[in-house]
Amino acid sequence: MLYLCLASIPAGQVLSYGQLAAMAGAPGAARWAARILAQLPEGTALPWHRVITASGRPGLSPDCASGLEQRQRLRSEGILLTNDRVDMRRHGWRGRPASV
């Protein structure tokens, strides 16, 4: 279910790890969602980069390749980061997966 929810996040929108977990039926399991995303295979088509921390920061450090990739992907979708934070009011997704 987590993968279905992840795949449903539209381009230009983001969710927090906690929101993703809750949407997948595991409220309060933000760390679980983060661990699952960390285990995605390299080159996955799932939009892992659209999941960020509750404070609006990308979950990956800007000092690692994946963190740089996440920020680049967000910017390419029109999501601006100000002081390394996403404006959740503007870019936070409030939808639901299609099959839920």
C-alpha positions in Angstrom: 0.0 0.0 0.0 2.9 2.4 0.7 4.1 2.0 -2.9 0.7 2.8 -4.2 0.4 5.9 -2.1 3.9 7.0 -3.1 3.1 6.5 -6.8 0.0 8.7 -6.4 1.9 11.8 -5.4 1.6 14.2 -8.3 4.5 16.1 -9.8 5.0 19.4 -8.1 3.6 18.2 -4.8 5.2 16.7 -1.7 4.2 14.7 1.4 5.9 14.2 4.7 7.0 10.7 5.8 4.3 10.8 8.4 1.6 11.7 5.9 2.7 9.0 3.6 2.7 6.4 6.4 -0.8 7.5 7.5 -2.1 7.4 4.0 -0.7 3.8 3.7 -2.7 2.8 6.8 0.1 3.2 9.4 -0.4 6.5 11.3 2.5 7.5 13.5 4.9 5.4 11.5 7.0 8.1 9.7 10.3 6.2 10.5 8.9 3.0 9.0 8.0 4.9 5.8 11.5 6.5 5.7 13.1 3.0 6.1 11.0 1.6 3.2 12.0 4.5 1.0 15.6 4.0 1.9 15.4 0.4 0.6 14.0 1.3 -2.8 16.2 -0.1 -5.6 18.4 2.3 -7.5 16.8 3.6 -10.6 13.2 3.1 -9.3 10.5 5.0 -11.1 8.6 5.7 -7.9 8.7 9.4 -6.9 10.7 9.0 -3.7 12.0 12.5 -4.0 8.5 13.9 -3.3 8.6 12.7 0.3 10.2 15.1 2.8 10.3 15.7 6.6 7.4 17.3 8.4 9.4 20.5 8.8 9.5 20.8 5.0 13.2 19.8 4.6 14.3 17.1 2.2 15.0 13.9 4.2 18.5 13.4 2.7 21.5 15.5 3.4 22.6 18.0 0.7 26.1 16.5 1.2 25.3 13.2 -0.4 24.5 12.3 -4.0 21.0 11.2 -3.3 20.3 14.4 -1.4 21.5 16.5 -4.3 19.4 14.4 -6.7 16.3 14.9 -4.5 16.7 18.7 -4.5 17.3 18.7 -8.2 14.3 16.6 -8.9 12.1 18.8 -6.7 13.4 22.0 -8.5 12.7 20.4 -11.9 9.1 20.0 -10.9 8.8 23.6 -9.9 9.2 23.1 -6.2 11.4 25.8 -4.8 13.4 25.4 -1.7 13.9 28.4 0.5 16.6 27.9 3.2 16.5 24.2 2.2 12.7 24.0 3.0 9.7 23.4 0.8 6.6 25.6 1.4 4.2 22.9 2.5 1.2 25.2 2.1 2.0 25.7 -1.5 3.4 22.3 -2.5 1.9 19.9 0.1 -0.4 17.3 -1.4 -3.8 16.8 0.2 -5.1 14.2 -2.2 -5.6 10.5 -1.8 -4.4 7.5 -3.8 -6.7 6.6 -6.7 -7.7 3.2 -5.3 -8.3 4.2 -1.7 
